[in-house]
Amino acid sequence: MAEPEAERVPDGRRAVVLGGGVLGLSTALELLRGGAEVLLVTESEVGSGASGRSLSWLNAGGSYAESYFRLRMAGIDRYRTLLARHPDADWLAFGGGLYWDDDPFVVIDRHNAQTRRGYEARMLGRDDAAARVPGIDPGVLPHRVLANPGEGWVSLPHLIAGMAGEFTMLGGMLIEHAGLCTVLGESGGPVRGVRTAAGRDYRSDAVVLACGAGTPAVLAAAGIELPDASDPAMLLISRPLEHGLRTVLNTPRISLRPHPGGRLAMDHTWYLDRVKQNADGSWDVDEDILTEVAAEASRLLAGNPEVAVEAWQPGLKPVPGDGEPVFGELQALPGCWVLFTHSGATLGLIGGELAAGEILTGRRHPLLEPFRPERFGYGWES
């Protein structure tokens, strides 16, 4: 049964956000702060999707196009502002990043590309790096490594929990365990709201799709094809231990960072062929991976402390078909905004801010122009 039409807020903006990850909550909060009436709907629990299994390395050091680089730098800036408001947070830190590769020329090329665009990057010798990066075993370092002092990390589940609390405190409405939702509206016409798996309709002026790897399927049900390259990922969290690490490490065999509670967060790609999704959506994981990753983490840490895996989360990593973010309103479904990216951590705050600003003002933000869905052409024209 459809829900009776709710009373409108004074400015006439009533929005439904689908997705309880960092992008969905960020957008919902910004809309709420801007005076809109906001309903946030999640398939399962808040933070249970891709945001819960992201290493969440805050950086802009990859080989990104200039427009993508600028957007990532704006994203990092918002986290710095957040840290200034919460200086005692144990879930957000800027302790820098350290990178190395088996091929030293890869490291040199990365350093040169970063310095050309003004990104802080320093080539360090083994001894200098060991002195500057507490918690790492000097014996594992190659002759030269790349340090990025401005990089950081965030634990998205901790951030999301705080955002969800603020959202409900400010009067936002949250519905968890809504199942697979569909958009009310057809290609070529305006969006009208969303429908939950139980058949309950929620009408709105705007809909925001921030459903992670599930976003293309939600759009497909509305007759809109979004190119999708999402692939498996798995984050591992250690038991508490004394490790002394403050920096994000990206190495040929493991990426790891500090995690609240004296833990470590760890991931990589070499084991993903041993992480399989079943037809029913569940996952099978070769548990030998846990021992192997833990051993590699122990090898890197000063004193080689025992590392044991406490929790692991497999799932799909949201990746658009061309690898770049898809941010903005759909021409084929006016009133429906899409936030779909594998950079959900770095872009989590800025993405929500810019999308909410467009919804509230009706003005397109220039930072989002290169990432709009109409760049895919076919299937996106009204």
N, C-alpha and C positions, 0 to 999 in steps of 0.2 A: 504494500500500500504506500502510495506517495505521501511524503510528509507535507502537511499544510504549509502554505507559503508563510515564511517568517517575516516579522517586521523588519524593515530595512533600517540600516544606520543612516544618520543624517546625510552623509555624502553619497549614499546610494551604492556603496561598494560592499559587496558580500562575496567572499572568496572561500573556495574549498581547496585545500592543499592535500594532494595524495602523496604520501611518503613520509615516514617518520625518521629519516636520516638527517644528517647535518644540513643538507640543502633544503629539505622540506621544512625543518624547524626554523632555520634561519629566515626563510621567506615568510613563514607564518608569523614569526615574531615581528619582522619589519612591517608587515601589513597591519598587524594589530597596533603597533606603535603609531602607525600612520592614520589610525582612525577607522579602519575597516572592521567588519564583523567577520571572524575567521573560524572555520572548521577545519581541523587537521584530522585526516583519516589514514590509518595504517592497516596494511594487510595482516600484520601480526602485532608485535610489540614495538614500541619506539626504540630505535637503535638496533633492531635485530637483523638488519640487512647488511649491505656492503659497508656501511659506516662502522659496523662492529667488527669487521675483519680487515681493516685498512691499517697499514703501517703508519700512515699519516705523517709522512716526512714533509715538512713545510719547506719548499724549495722552488727555485726557478732556474736551476742550473742545467737543464737538459737542452737538447738541440731544438728548441721551440722557435716557431715563427715569431717575428717581433711583436705582433698583436697578442699572441698567446703569452709571451714573456711579460708584457706590460700588465696583462690581466692577473697573472700569477703574482707579480710583484705587489699589485694592489691587494691581492688576497693575503699575502704575508703581512702587509701593513695593518690590515684589520686585526690580525692575531696579535700584533705588537700592541695595538690599542687595547685589546681585550686583556692582555697580560698586565698592562699598566693599571687597569681597574681591579685586577685580581693578582697582586704581586706575590701572594703566598700560595698560589695554585700549584699543586703537585702534578697536574695533568697537562700542563703547557709550559714549554721551556724553549729557550733559544741558546742551546749549548754548542751550536755549530755542527758541521758535517765533515766527515772524512771519507774519501773515495779513493779506491785503487783498483787496478785491473791487471790481469796477467800480461797484457801487452802495454808496456810503458808509453808507447806512442799514442795509444788511446787516451791516456791520462793527460799527456801534453796537449793533444788536440782539444780536449775538453777544457783545459785551463785557458788556452789561447782564445777559444770561442767565448768563454765567459768574460774574460778581461776586456775583450773588444767591445762588449756592450755594457761595461761598467759594473758587472756583477763581481762582488768581492771574492777573489780566488787567490790562493797562495800555494805554490809548489814547495813542499817541505821535504827535507832529508829525513831518513829514518830516525836519527837521534833527536832531531828537533821536534818531529811529530810526536814521538813518545813522551817528550818532556811537556808538550802542550796539551796532550790528550790523556788525562788521567783515566785509569781503569783498563788500559789496553796493554797487552803483552808486546814489548818492543820486538821480540823475536819473530813475530808474524808479519811485520811490516816489510814491504819491498824497499828498494833503494830510494824511490821517490813516491810521495803520495800527494793528493790534492786536498787542501783544507778550504772549507767555505764557512768562515766564522759567523755569517749572518743567518745560517739555516737553523731550523728547529723542528719540533715535533709536538703533536697534540694527541691526547687520548680521546678519541671522539665519543666513546660511550660516556665518559665522565662529563664532557662538554654537553652532550645531548641531554643527559639527565638534568643538568642545571637549566638548560634552555626550556625543556618541557615543563619544569617547575615554574619558571617565569611566565611561560605561555598561559598556563592555567590560572596563575595568580592574577594576570592582567585581564582575565575574562575570556580567553580563548576556549573553544570547545574541542575536546580530544576524544576520538573514537578509535580504540585499538581493537585488533582481532576482527576487522571488518571483512576479511577475505579478499579475494580478487575483485576489484572494483572496475566499473566501466564508466566511460565518459558519456554523458547525455548530450547528444548532438551528432550531426552527420557532416561528413566532408562537404564543404561549401557553405555551411550554415553556422550560426553562432553557437557557442557552447551554452548549455543550459544547466549544467551541474554534474553530479556523479550518482551512480547507483552502486550500492554495496552488494556483496555476494548473496545476502539475504533478500535482496530486492527492494531495499529501502532507498528512496530518492532524496537527495539533498540539492536544492536549487541554489544557483549562485550566478553572479555576474561574471566571475572569473574562476577558472580552474588552473591549478598549477600541478603539473605532473613531475614529481621528483621521486620516481619509483625505482631508481637504480637500474639494474639489468632488466627489470620487468617493464620498463617504460615502453620499449618497442611493441610489446604484446598488448599493452593497454591501447596504444594508438592503432594497432592493427585491427582491433575490435571496432574502432571508429572509422575504418576504411582508409587509414593513412599509413604509409610504409616509411619507417625510419631505418636507414641502414645501420646494421648492428654487428659489432665484432666482439661482443662480450665473451670473456673466456674465464676459466677457473682461476681461483686464487685461494690461498689459505694462510691465515695468520696464526702464529703460535705464541702463547703467553707462558712464561716460566713461573715456577714457584718462587716465593721470595728468597733472595740470597744477597750476600754482600758482594757487590760488583764494582762500585765506584765509577761506573760509566756515566758520562754526562752528554756525550756526543752521539749523533746518528752515524752509524758505520754502514757503508755500502761497499761490499767486497765481492770478489768473483764467486764466492760460495754462500754468502749469507748477507742479509741486511738486518740490522738490529738497532734498537734504541732502548733507552730507559722507559720504564712503565711504572705507574703509581704503585705504591706498596712494596718497593724494593724489587720489583719484577723486571723482566725484559720482554719486549715484543720483538718477534723474529719472523722473517719471511724470505722467500726467494722464488725462482722459477724452475730450478732443476728437477724438483720432485713432482711437478704438476701432472706428469703423465701417470703418476701413481695415485692421483686423486680423481675419482670417477663419479659422475652424477648418474644415478639410476633413473629408469623411466618414470618412477613415481615422484621424482624430485629430490629424494634422499641422496646421501653421499656415502661412498665407500673410500676409506683412507687406509693406505698401507701404513700401519703403525710403526714400522721400522723407521719411517721418516722422522718421527718424534725423537728417537735416539740419535739419529744422524745429525739433525739440526742442533740438538742440545750439545752434542760433542763438538760441533764446529764453533758454537758460541763459547764454550768453555776454553777451546784452544786459543781464541782471540783475547780473552780477558786476562788481566794481570793476576798472577797466582793460580790461574786455571781452576777457578772454583767449580764445584759440581753444579751443573745446570740440569734441571729436570723440567719437563713440560707439564704444566698444570691444566691447560685448556687449549683447544685448537678449533678453529672455525673455518671450514671450507665453504665455498659458494662461488657465485659468478661475480666477476669484476665488471662493472659497467664500462663498456668501451664503444663509442660511436664508430660507424663504418669507416670514416676517414681518420679516426684517432683524435680529432679535435672536439672541444666541447660543443654541444648543441644547446644554446641558450636563446630563448626568446619566444614571442608569440607565433603561433601557426597561422599562416595566411589561409590555409585550407580549413581552419577551425577557429575563427576569431573568438578571442576571449580565453583561449587555452594557451598557457605558457608551458614550455618544456625546459627542464634542467637535467641534462643527461651528459655525464662526463666521467672519465676515470680519474680525474683530479679533484674528486669530491672533498678531500681534506683541505688542500691548499685553497680551493675556490669556494669552500663551503660558506664562509661569511660574506664575501664580496658578491658571490652569485645570488644569494638570497636578497641582499641589499639592492642590487641593480634590478632584479626581476620585480621585486615589490615596488620599487620606485616607478617602473614603467606602468604597472597596473594602477597605481594610485594617481599618477599624473597624466597618463596617456601619451607620454613622450618616450621615444626610443632613445636609449643611451648609446653614445658612440662607442664605448668600450665593447659593447656586445655585437656591433655590426658584423664583424668577420665570422661570428659563430651562430648566426641565425639559421633556423631550419630551412629557409627557402633556398639556401645555397645548394641543396641537393636537386633542385629543379623539379623533375618529374614527380607528381604526386603531392606537390606542396602549393599549387596555385589554386586560388579560390575561383 
